Amino acid sequence: MAIQGWTLDWYPQLGGRYLNPLSIRESFRQRNILVTGASGFVGKVWLAMLLESVPDTGHVYLVLRSGKRSAQQRLDALLDDSPVFRAVLARGGQSAMQRIRNRLRAINGDVSKPNLGIADDQLELLRKQIDLVVNLAGLVDFDPDVREAAAANVVGPLFVADFVRSCRQARLLHVSTAFVSGKRPGRIREAVETLSPGDHPLDAKAECNWLYDSIEREEKRSSDPNTLDELCQELQRRGHDCGNCQRRRCVATTLAASRLRASMSRLGHDRAQSLGWANTYTYSKSLAERLLVAQPDLQLVIFRPTIVESAVSYPFAGWNEGFNTSGPIIQLLGTWIRRVPVGTNKIIDLIPVDYVARGLMTAAAALLCGQHELVYQCGSSDANPIPVTRCVELSALAHRKHWQLRGRSWLERQVLSRWDARAVTDKPRFGLSHWRRLTNGIGEVIRNPVLPLFPARWPSLEKVGRRFDVMARKIARIEAILQIYEPFLMGASTVYECKSLARHSVLESEFRFEPQQIDWHGYMLDCHIPGLRKWCIHDSTDAASSVTG
Amino acid sequence: MTASSLRTRDVSFQIDRKFLRGQQFATLLFFHLHRPGFRERISHALGHAAITVARSIKGLDGSMFGERLSHGLLGGMSQDRIRVLGEEYARRILAPALCDGDCEAWRALRAAGWRIRLVSGYLEEVVSALCATRGLQVDELVCNRLEYREHVATGRLLAPLVTTPSETWQSKGGHWIGIRNLEGDI
């Protein structure tokens, strides 16, 4: 007889698996689900998978912010314009899309407001009906204004949790990130830690209070009339011609706002770094987890994907959206960059979005059945690790293939294709900072001693000087990208355990989370990098690539 | 030769006319010239040229030791790079040179139910990519295979080594067809 939620860790033949297999379709049958953040990259793929492959769900309510367009208009746009749903339409035809539309409901709302910003009449109805709330909303920006990060990644989940607790039978599936573990090396357990990654005791509530106090202090300082006066004086000193005094004050206010944003971004980043997180995003996500776990009477699952990347097969091979995971660094490897500094034996944890959607399905089904664990990590480093050095090599090879077949000029086809970026573990003797200083220096030399010597050549020399400036700025940008990605490329190796997902025996093969099946060579060369080029970089030369949709 | 004239079920195809030597030199040189580092490219290409000359002088062509010596320099190259370079070499150099008539005969034999064995001294990565490029289906691939450890070539060739055509196919039985690289029909 099956015992619900009973693990058999002591029974070696079953390898710690649950006794009763999990049927995704059965678990979701006639269940009403409320989803926040469904318009994001992971949200759309998971939603399409749920609606297409699990036909017997109840209603799926999407909380969408209404701005210029209403929530319903945004939902219509999502279904009509997104390549994800266009692929569903192509597979199942209009009848399948109609069935999907019939189950979907758009709700005007905003997760950063109490009661999710939902109107009272709808709220009552939802509280009675909802079985599962999936919170995919969040701000995926590494170092944003800390106020925005706190509102979306900390306060938002708390409002969602409040809503879930006010419902009759709802449970919460909160999507976080595996990088809440910060810079901690080694194997990362599926647990919510009490210490910060820097091994300091951390009270999440006190930390939030400190954060909001700091935000308030900064805001007060910025809006202080003395600060504005100082800015006005600074503008005057610098010789900015802003017309009258009122106009100057207006410019000073704008400048103060932009400086406030920069100081808010610095505040979050510095605090995160001091506690052992890489950036504000992971810091804010970790605070949210800690606060959610402390909530009483909440049936909760925390789902932590690693670096979510292009799809292997669902909705179609190569589908990707946005450009803030490995995109910038991979694009960089297709340029004239030769050496990328990486850590020895460092593993990069990439996971295709369709695998994340499968993992989400499993975690949600387990939560609905009451067989769940608290934390589900979803990555590849545990079962099928790919070292950064191999990832760089595969990226370089994918770019090589691209430039050979689709290079626009002889230089791209014959030289750039053979340029081949390499991962290096030792610090290069002549690094990017040296190149930047050199190009800067050449620009300066051209402008100062050289230009006055050759007044007749002024326009052409000025042009050359400007080119060196542009080059120096480009190198500085590359340095900034490498700095952002340093935690993923350098340092000690980290492996994210994915035992919780492995414990469930999923009956339906299409929902099984099996990252050991990923063939990294084929994935990087035929799915991920062509997908990035087509869907994120919008490279026109890639129109005929293998990725479809 | 037609399919009906063959008496046994197996057919062995050879795709290298002189069975390696000149072609293998070019293939391995191609691999060395496309290593990731510029310095590596030059040093390995020179090393490969030196080994080839030494093999000729010492009369090691076609010997197992000679084969191992030539492939030894591939050590340290990633499996991913060897796969991509193999595909590239097959697509750009070998595939255009294969005769359409030979490929047709191949397909006809296979359609008639013959079991096709492909024998080649090229690396497996090159031969399988060549078959994929020309849409040729193979039942058995007899070619040289490199040993890999953690996706990096050790430089060792795995047994059995393919050195001369006769040794390889005679022990296997069946009919032997040499695709005459690349000009004329079978």
Interface residues (C-beta under 8 A of the other chain):
Chain A: R390 E393 L394 A396 L397 R400 K401 Q404 R418 D420 R422 H521 L525
Chain B: H34 P36 G37 S78 Q79 D80 R81 R83 V84 E88 H151
